[in-house]
Amino acid sequence: MKKTDISRKQKGFLAEIHSTSSFLSMLDTLEGISFFAKDLDFRLIFANPHFYRRLGLKSQKELLGKNDFELFPEPLAKKFRKDDEWIIRKSKPMTGLVELFLNLQGIPAWYLTNKFPIMNKKGQPIGVMGTVQKYDKDSLGLTRDRKMESIIEQLRSEGINAPSINRLAKANGMSHRQLNRRFKEATGLTPQQFMVRSRIEKACEMLRESELPISDLAYDLGFCDQSAFTAQFRKRMTLTPKKYREQYGRS
């Protein structure tokens, strides 16, 4: 893990800190940012109010000692665990992860996640900590890569009418390989993976707001058939399109 450049004056200041309580209290006040920390067994040992309230909980005590499989749908929990295991194994952070999750109202929303290993005084990993915040393009620099942000917005806004990855790369002065590499470095996803998630985002809106048959909806969104659409939808949203419509649709 690349060590943070800390000056001698900063080191001296940090050494004088009596406890971490003031830092934890500060994390409790963060608005719009979920903070969490897990131990080596991936059990939650700290979560700020924004984190546990997103889960519909009233206090931190309700989730302490629990792991992701006790709090999230299995597909999400598996993804979180895979990321955490990599961070512990490599002692490296994973930053700028972009993902599509359902909020409490059943509306898909884009989130930005940053995760870091927690290191002890011997330089050994003893856990994982991170932040999660909703992606708001008006206030959050999503990737720190302006060109990739522009491509992200194009993929999201144009949906099924978005250009092919090859045309997108050419229009931005890159090869297909260069675009894939830079996009994945910025978001943790390939352009194709992000495009599928954008279509799933649109699918949720159509399932909630219309009565269009799912087979027609799948075709309109660019999927080859209903089965392919259902498989992708369930993989990302943890329930089938039919169940989603039943749970969150207007009727």
Buried (B, 14 or more C-beta within 10 A) or exposed (E): EEEEEEEEEEEEEEEEEEEEEEEEEEBEEBEEBBBBBBBEEBBBBBBBBBBBBBBEBEEBEEBEEBBBBEBBBEBBBEBBBEBBEBBBEEEBBBBBBBBBBBEEEBEBBBBBBBBBBBBEEEEEBBBBBBBBBBBEEEEBEBBEBEBBBEBBEBBBEEBEEBEEBEEBBBEBEBEBEEBBEBBBEBBBBBBEBBBBBBBBBBBBEBBBEEEBEBBEBBBBBBBEEBEEBBEBBBEBBBBBBEBBBEEBBEE
